[in-house]
Amino acid sequence: MSDDETTDTGAGGLWVEVAVGDVRIGDRVRARGAEFTVARIDHPFLGRDEMVCLIEDTPQRWHAYPAVLGGDVEVQS
């Protein structure tokens, strides 16, 4: 998917592919089959400047998504 491509999700909005480095706290992310709202971004991750960890932290679940800064994820707009 190119930078200007989107996926229609119906009433929930569109999914737009963005660089991992452009993800912000509060973004709804879809990556590797999981959807979650980013509550925290750890950078550097595991001591590596090129890695981040996007973290969901809710009363229902905790989810961590390690990612390379040069990669892409989908964000709901």
PyMOL commands that set and color helices and strands:
alter all, ss='L'
color gray80, all
select helices_A, chain A and resi 10-12+20-22
alter helices_A, ss='H'
color red, helices_A
select strands_A, chain A and resi 6-8+14-19+28-31+34-37+40-42+51-57+62-68+72-76
alter strands_A, ss='S'
color yellow, strands_A
deselect
rebuild
show_as cartoon
